Amino acid sequence: MDTWEQAGTDVRLEWGGEGVAALGGACAVLVVVDVLSFGTTTDLVTARGGRVLPVRWRDERGLAAARAAGAAVAGAGPWTLRPSSVTEIPSGTRLALPSPNGATLTAAAAATGAHVLVGCLRNASAVAAEALALAAGQPVGVIPAGERWGLDLLGGEKKFGPLRPCVEDQLGAGAIAAALASHGRTLSAEAALAAAAWAGTDVGEALRTCSSGRELAAAGHPNDVELAAQADVSTTAPTLRGEFLEAT
């Protein structure tokens, strides 16, 4: 038994790429949580009937393949990684969405052989229900993506630094863990702590005042934070089928 697999519990939680590596072999389902902004943008696109192609960060071959397949590429047109850019995206749009956290981790999670979902605050209950159905009694791993020190997506790229655990993904992961617990599933200590944070926090205020929220607001994008802070307003559970995330 691997200590880091959090064995003996139904719902497990670890951060980032290391979390995918730790839990991927032991969990039937991995839920990637990136609230600001990949998970929220994915929820909005798939809820409108679109499909999202997660592209690893700096993967030029992946972007070229997406273009060759006729997918629109976020940042090369009207749609970007920002949630507010996709609120009116046409149904049926296939959007290649690169990001250093959520998209990159989704691709890594897929390589483990687990079922992969992408969650956020907006769809926490829907994602939990779909994860339970796919897991069929096996463990579910929740992966808060976190941010990266030194990487400024809005003001210009710097260095791709180490993981920065962040408020918004802790709360998003906690909302999903709490929803799983409401179905009678046992939580690891890591998942239970996230669920307790979710239950005891003014989520809207936390997202507005955390570092990631302040960064977006300072760049003139407070609406992205407000969209991301809405809890359980979506019934969509973006699920990876083949290369694309689709609504279930």
N, C-alpha and C positions, 0 to 999 in steps of 0.2 A: 504494500500500500504506500502510495506517495503522500507524504504529509501535506503537500501543497494542493492536493486535489480536494481538500475539505470533505473527506469521505464520511459517510454516515448521515448526510443531510440531503434533502431534496433540491434545495436552491442554494447555489454557491456564487460567490462574487470575488472577482479579482480585477485589477486595473490593467488596461492597455495591452500591448502585444505580449508582455510577459504573462498577463492573465489568460490570454488566449492559449498560450503554450502550456500553462499549468492546468487549465480546466478542459482543454479541447479533447483530450483522450478519455476523459471520464464523464463527460456530459453529452446527452443526446441532442441537446439544443443549446446554442449560444445566442444570447441577445446582446447586440452591440448598442450601447447607449451614448449618443453624442448630441446633447441638447442644443448647443450653440456651435455648429448649426446643422451638421449633416443629417442627424436623425429627424429634426424638425422639418427640414426642407424635403427629405424623403417622404415623410408622412403627408405633407401637403401635395406633393406631386402624385403619389400613388392614390391618395383619396380622390383625386380628380380624374382617375383613370389613366394616369401616365405610368411609365416604367423607368426605373433608375438603374443605370449601369455604374456600380461603384468602381472607381479607378484609383489604383494606388498612387500616392503622391509622387510626382516627378516621373511617372511612367509614360514616356512619350510613345512607346510602342502601343500601349493600351489606348491612348487617345487616338492614335492613327487608326487602329482597328475599329474604334467606335465610329470615327468619321466614315470609314469605308463601309460600315454596316448601316450608315444612314442615321446615326444618332446625333442629336444636337449636343454640343459640348458646352457645359456651363462656363461662363466667362467669355465665350466667343460670340455671344449674341445677347438677347434680352434677359436670359436667365443665368443666375449665378448661384453660388453656395448660400447666399442670403435668403432666408425664408420669405421675406416680403417680395422677392422678385418672381416667385412662382405661384402666387395666390390666384392668378388667372391663367395659368398654363393650360393650353388646350388638352382635352382628353385624347389619349392615344400617343402623346408625345413620348419619345424615348430620349432620355436625358443622361448623358455621361457626366457623372458628378465626381470629380477628383477632390480629395481632401486628405490632409496628413494624418487625421485621426480616424473618423468614422469610416470613410471609404477604404482606407488602408487596412483597418482592422476587420472590416467585413470580408475583404479578400483573404486575409489570413485565417479568419474563422472558417471560411469555406474549405480551405485546404485541409482542415482537420477531419472532414467527413461528417461533421455535425450538421443538423438543420440550423440555418442562420436566419435570425430576424433582426430588424433594426427598430429600436424603441426610443421614445422620448417621453416628456411629460404629457403631451397631447393624447397619446395613444396607449398609456401604460396598462390599463385594464384589458384592452383588446389584445395587446401583445402578450400579456400574461396568459390569457385564455388560449390563444393560438399556440403558445409555447407548451402549455400543458397537453393540448391535443397531439402535438407532434412528438412530445417526449414519451407518451404512452407509459407513464410510470417511472421512467428513467430520470436522472438528475438534469436540472436546467442550470446553465451557467450564465450569469449576468456580468457583462463586461463594460463598466464605465470607461469611456475612451480616455478622458483627461485631455489636457492641452500640452503644448510643447514650449518650454522656455526658449526664448530667443526667436520665435517664429511669429511674425506680424503679418497676417494675411491681408490686413486692410491698409497698412501704411508702407508696405514694402518688405520683401522677404529678408530675413537676417540669417541666423543659423538654425539648424534643426537640432534643438537641444534636448535635454532629458525630459521625462514625463513630469507634468505639473498636475497633480490631482486637483480637481476643481469642484466648486460648489454645485454648479448646475448638473454635472454628470452624477455626482453623489446623490443629489435629490431625484434625478430621473431614474437612476438604478434603484433607489429606495422605493419610489412609487411602484415600480414593477415588482420588486421583491415583496412589498406589502400586499399587492394584488395576488401574487402567488400564495402568500401565507393565508389570505382570506379563503382560499380553496383547500385549506388543511395541509399545505405543504410545509415541511420543516425547513428552517433557515439556518445556514451556517452563521457563526458569530459575525463574520464580515457582512453578510447579507442582512442580518438582524440589525446591525448598527446603522446601515444605510436606511432601512425601513423606519427605524426610530427617528432618524434625522428628518426624513420626509414627514412623518406624523407630527413632529414638534416644530415645524418651521413655517413661517409665512413665506410661501414659495415666491410669490410675486415680488415682494420686497427683497428677498435674498437674490433673485436673479438681477434685479435692477441695481443692487449695490455691490455685488461680487465683482471681482476683477474683470471677468470676461464680459459681463453686462456693461460695466463702465467703459470698457474698450469700445464696444459697439456704439454706445450712446455718444461717446466722445467723437466718433467718426461720423456721427449724424444718422445712426441707424437704430434709434430706440424702438421703432416698430418691430424690429426683428426680435428684440428681447420680449416684448409683450406677446407676440405670437408664440414664442417658445415657452412662456410661463403659463399658458392656458393648459389646465390639467383635465384629462379625460374628456376632451371635446371631440375626439375622433374615434371612430369604430374600425379604423384601418390598422391592420397588422402587416407591415411590409415584410415579405418573406422572399428569400433568395431562391429563385427557380432558374436553374441554368446560370446564366450570367447576370440576369436582371432581378432587381427587387420589384415585387408586384404586390398589389393589395390582395388580402384574403377576406 
